[in-house]
Amino acid sequence: MAYIELDRTRMVSNLLQVKTVTDRQSIGLTVVTKICTSDPHILSCLYDAGVTAIADSNMANFAHTPCGAEPKTYTKSVIKTRLSDIRALPAIPAYARPERVFVSDEAFLEAITALPRDLRPETVFIAELGDLRDGFLLEDIPPLVARYPEVPFAGVSANFGCLSGKMPDVYSITLLHDCAVAAAAVSSKKEPPFVSVGGTVAYPLLVSGEVSGLVAELRMGEGIFFGYDSSAGIPIPGFCRNTFTLYGEIVEIREKFVLPLEHPGYNAFGGHAVPRKTGKRRCAVLDFGILGAAMDDIQPLDTAVTLGGQTFDFTVMDITESSHPYKTGEHIAFAVQYKAAAQALLNPYIARIIR
């Protein structure tokens, strides 16, 4: 069976580097665990390294978090809140109920007000600062906070580098902070203004110290799990890479005659076949396809092995030039990036292993 393996040591190494920065500036760290569907085994590794706050895009994943006699507890935030999530809160067990929700539409404020007072989660207002994904206009947030005094106002937030490539800077963080101050002034919140910044892309700004005192929380996932910043297109200096490794089980090995693609037909996805070396080639067929991990986001660790193509359920590898004597039932290993890892971790037919 195909499986994806997490190197705990590398992940924790990245995490501790982030915590060094956030702890030094008294900034809270919330690890975004949507990549692993808030897997309790992975959360346990994070908890042991000092993480007590997590965030997920899917509230249902919190049902997997430790409960009952398990002493490990997390502050849970929903960062992609649905109206149906708010309405479902009364039916959710207390251990799986989020303490905070991030919202960007007035309909959520009405729904939260309609909840019993003891079930109303802390509410973070998302601000639109140029990413053009989700968010209230900055000037609309303080009036909304005043209009809905029954909503437990927690603070304001913004996302960067998600949709439109808008990068954070001191100016945008200052705008967000000023909005939080104005909103807190018209609310019953007595604590200092709370500003939550999302995205690995914001990490370098925190490292520089330029926004010290303006940010209360960093939400970060990709940098911790992959040591990479996709929005900037660069590895994070000093961070571990190859934290996840994907292994595909070989279900067939056979020599096949590969013909030149003079008039290539269409494959299962409506596209053309991948160009391959022609002639008699030794091929290995693996037990995962594009639904498990797309080949444009995976790279075989055996550099003599090349990708021959994929269907929904199978991946074909050309192993002709490899010195390793692969056999049916063995596995071929791949380095995986964010997209492929997310696919593999969501696929119920790909096992998860923590090393």
Secondary structure, DSSP 8 states (H G I E B T S, - for coil): --EEEE-HHHHHHHHHHHHHHHHHTT-EEEEE-GGGTT-HHHHHHHHHTT--EEEES-GGGGGGS--TT-----EEEESS--HHHHHHGGGS-GGGS-SEEEE-SHHHHHHHHTS-GGG--EEEEEB-SSS-SS-B-GGGHHHHHHH-TTS-EEEEEEE-SSSS-----HHHHHHHHHHHHHHHHTSS--S---EEEESGGGHHHHHHTTTTTT-SEEEE-HHHHHSEETTTTEE-TT-----EEEEEEEEEEEEEEE---SS--B-TTSSB------EEEEEEEES--TTT--GGGEEESSTT-EEEEE-SS-EEEE-TT-SS---TT-EEEEEE-HHHHHHHHH-TTSEEEE-
